[in-house]
Amino acid sequence: MYLLINKIIFLIIFLLISSLSVFASPNIQARTAILIDYHSDEILFELDPDSQIYPASMTKIMTSIVAFDLIKNNKLSLDDKFTISENAWRLSQAGYSSMFIMINDQVTVEDLLKGIIIASGNDACVALAEGIAGSESNFSDMMNEKAGEIGMTSTNFTNSSGINDPDNISTVRDIALMSKYLIKNYPIYYELFAEKTFTWDRTGGEPIKQGNRNPLLYKNVGVDGVKTGYLAVEKYSLASSMLKNDRRIIAVASGFTTKKLRSSESLKLLNWGFRNTNTFEISKKDETFFELDTWLGTKNKIKATTKEDYYVTINKKDIGHLKISLEYLGPIPAPVQKGAQIASIVVSKKDEIIKTLPLYASEDLKKVNIFKSLLTSLNYLIWGDV
């Protein structure tokens, strides 16, 4: 037999679900939407996810990412200060959401980021962009370069704030991808997106305290980000993320006709995802180990692991059909070099294979000496596998 299934592990996951809702897609009152599982990247729901949108203030997620990237690479510091230009100041006088900075103020990068993330200040966006790149146009080039690196294939940024520009475009799919990148790569800085208030001790007046524009932060349901948006031509939008028991789901939707619908429909979408699906950790790189039988080795078992983290998301109604099997030609003959592929994990649902993951030896395995090898082989011929 070409492939011997020497050992099959059936992981039958039992969940006590007292009241399981019928798995039906939610009726979301938005023009376009997407719901993804953070760990597995599984799309749980989509509504015209590649339709072009004006991302409005969701653009500020990328503005923050560019700054976080520079900080991470020691090219920028939270303590660095930028001088506020008249160009940036004018946005605080134009009726847009603002941090209310003043001309010639010396403002730290940390305060500008808080003004962007929490208060959604367009003036802070321009000040940060000019401070980093010299001009907002140059900064937009940096934003688009990062978008390409992330894989945002349907996005073009023309400014740092997302205010009116017909060429500042994206999709909810790209915004979800960008949101995951933010959360995964900058977990410490991402905590700023959960802060509910920011007080700016402005020049020439009393301090201004503003609340976070994300309405779901105030409901204490596990939402910890990410960003709202509004433009007259696009109506209301929201990128949101909910964390429950180490599982995270990201929702992005646009085209809500009212603020109330933006809040209620986004929450409905997130809750629907948690209520109807589950995500399971199959393997974590260098953390999850599988022991495999060996032949003529100095040890009877060898440990193997994957080179990637892998999670699977499945509808709760299909949990009983989830199967994980371990396949390898075995027992595995020694010697084995660390890093060699020696087995596979097969994840399937009913008769459908969802994923096949190669397993690699996490250690060297030496062969026993020739005399012990002969003795072992003789015992096997006489007594069999005992």
C-alpha positions, 0 to 999 in steps of 0.5 A, spaced: 500 500 500 503 506 497 500 510 503 499 507 510 495 510 514 499 508 521 495 512 526 489 516 525 487 521 530 479 523 530 478 529 534 471 529 535 469 536 538 463 536 543 459 542 544 453 543 549 449 548 545 442 548 548 439 553 543 443 552 536 440 557 531 438 555 524 444 557 520 442 563 515 445 569 513 444 575 516 440 580 513 444 586 513 442 593 511 448 596 508 451 596 501 457 592 502 459 588 507 464 582 509 465 578 516 472 574 516 475 570 522 482 573 524 485 567 525 483 562 519 481 568 514 475 564 513 470 569 510 463 568 514 459 573 510 460 577 504 455 582 501 458 585 494 465 585 498 469 588 492 464 593 490 468 600 490 467 605 496 470 611 499 473 609 505 472 616 508 475 616 515 477 608 515 483 611 511 486 613 517 487 606 519 493 606 514 495 613 516 496 609 523 500 603 520 505 607 516 507 611 522 507 604 526 511 601 521 516 607 522 516 607 529 517 599 529 523 600 525 526 605 529 525 611 524 520 615 528 519 616 535 512 617 539 516 623 542 518 626 536 515 633 535 512 636 528 511 643 527 503 644 525 503 648 518 497 652 516 495 647 511 494 642 517 490 648 522 485 650 516 482 643 517 480 644 524 477 650 522 473 647 516 467 643 520 471 636 519 472 632 525 478 635 528 484 635 534 484 642 534 491 644 533 494 651 532 499 653 527 506 653 529 504 648 535 509 643 537 505 636 537 508 629 539 507 623 534 503 620 540 498 626 541 497 626 533 496 619 533 491 619 539 488 625 535 487 621 529 485 614 532 480 617 537 478 623 535 478 622 528 482 629 527 483 630 520 488 636 522 492 631 525 492 627 519 495 632 515 500 634 521 503 627 521 503 626 514 507 632 513 512 631 519 513 624 516 514 625 509 514 633 507 507 633 504 501 629 504 502 627 497 508 624 499 505 620 504 500 618 500 505 614 496 507 611 502 500 609 504 499 606 497 506 602 497 504 599 504 497 597 501 501 594 495 505 590 501 499 588 504 495 585 498 490 591 498 489 590 490 483 595 489 485 601 494 488 607 492 489 613 497 490 620 495 490 623 502 491 621 509 484 623 512 479 620 507 476 626 506 472 628 499 476 625 493 473 621 488 480 618 487 481 615 494 477 609 494 477 602 497 473 596 498 470 592 504 475 586 503 481 591 502 479 594 509 478 588 512 485 585 510 488 592 512 485 591 519 487 584 520 494 587 518 494 592 523 492 588 529 497 582 528 503 587 526 502 592 532 498 589 537 501 594 543 499 600 538 492 597 536 490 598 544 489 606 542 483 604 538 480 601 544 481 608 548 474 611 549 477 618 550 482 623 548 484 630 552 488 635 548 491 640 552 491 645 546 494 652 546 490 658 547 484 655 550 481 650 555 483 642 554 478 639 549 476 632 551 473 628 545 470 621 545 472 615 540 467 615 534 466 608 534 459 606 538 461 599 539 466 601 544 461 603 549 457 597 549 462 592 553 461 586 548 468 585 546 469 590 541 476 593 541 476 597 534 477 599 529 474 605 525 468 609 523 467 613 517 462 618 514 462 621 507 455 624 504 456 620 498 458 614 501 454 615 508 456 611 514 461 606 514 465 602 520 470 597 520 470 593 527 473 587 531 470 583 536 474 579 541 471 573 545 475 568 549 481 568 544 477 568 538 477 575 534 472 576 528 473 582 523 467 586 520 467 591 515 461 594 512 459 601 508 453 604 506 449 604 512 444 610 511 444 612 519 449 612 525 444 608 528 444 602 523 451 603 522 452 601 530 446 596 530 447 592 524 455 591 525 453 589 532 448 584 529 454 581 524 459 580 529 454 577 534 452 572 528 459 570 526 460 568 534 453 565 534 453 560 528 461 559 527 467 556 531 474 556 530 479 551 532 486 551 533 489 545 529 497 547 529 501 552 532 508 553 529 513 550 534 508 550 539 504 544 537 508 537 536 505 530 534 509 524 536 510 519 530 512 512 531 520 510 528 523 504 526 531 502 528 531 509 531 535 511 538 528 513 540 521 510 539 518 516 537 519 523 533 516 529 534 514 533 528 510 540 527 508 545 522 511 551 519 505 555 519 499 556 524 493 553 522 486 554 524 479 552 521 473 555 522 466 551 521 459 552 522 456 549 528 451 545 525 457 541 522 462 540 528 460 533 528 463 532 521 470 535 522 475 530 522 483 531 523 487 525 521 495 524 521 498 520 515 505 518 514 509 512 512 510 508 518 514 507 522 518 512 520 525 509 518 531 512 522 536 516 520 531 523 520 534 530 519 531 535 523 526 539 518 525 533 513 517 532 512 515 526 515 508 526 515 501 530 514 495 533 517 489 532 513 483 536 515 476 534 512 469 535 513 465 529 511 468 527 505 471 534 503 478 535 504 479 542 507 486 542 508 493 538 508 498 540 512 505 538 511 509 536 518 516 536 519 521 533 524 523 538 529 529 534 532 534 529 529 533 522 529 539 517 529 539 510 527 541 505 532 548 501 531 548 495 526 548 490 532 542 492 535 539 494 528 540 486 526 537 484 533 531 488 532 529 486 525 530 479 528 525 480 533 520 483 528 521 477 524 520 472 529 515 475 534 512 481 529 510 488 532 510 487 539 
